[in-house]
């Protein structure tokens, strides 16, 4: 039987208060590793979801139960030279960055391996929910290259010491260790993964859609601003929230619930 062509599937789940974009990367024959074609397909899928005003969240998965994303395609990387190496790694950065600039919360649904480029994709998401059989690592130094691009997010996420341990040793850690290191937010048994994702989606749907978008944008800004500038950006975001009636409507609902 011929191998399935690697692809990225997008399913929009339309709900009463908006939609969820379920994006699944399917390259199971190679542990969902990323090659150039799949990176472009993933970016297109996320950009398609980002353009829809009704989308409230994106859930990113790897097909099957062996890997979220097992890394970047080593057969492609082995053939790189200095010129093509820059093109390849820039494309991978753009793939990660499309998740960070996506205007709505992006949830990484992690089952199996999240290694190298796969972990960089995961940390580019806003939240990470993993099964207890998930495994995480940055093993690039073991194949002669440093961990780069969105690996730069790791020190802020898990601390400088843990980041050094992950990047310099190239070892793979289990899900519970990843949770203790704050690399993932939640760890559940495999049969509870989708119900746990659904809990998060219900929480997202309970907040104001404009407020969620403003909050994500603001948090991205905070990464590069001094405290005074971050506070000023927050004031601007607060004012922008009143461009619609969302604050008045949701606050009125809250006050009415308190009275009943």
Secondary structure by P-SEA (a helix, b strand, c coil): ccccccbbbbbbbccccbbbbbbbbccccccccccaaaaaaaaaaaaaaaacccccbbbbbccccccccccccaaaaaaccaaaaaaaaaaaaaaaaaaaacccbbbbbccccccaaaaaaaaaccbbbbcccccccccccccccccccccccccccccaaaaaaaccccccccaaaaaaaccccccccccaaaaaaaaaaaaaaaccaaaaaaaaaaaaaaacccaaaaaaaaaaaaaaaaccaaaaaaaaaaaaaaac
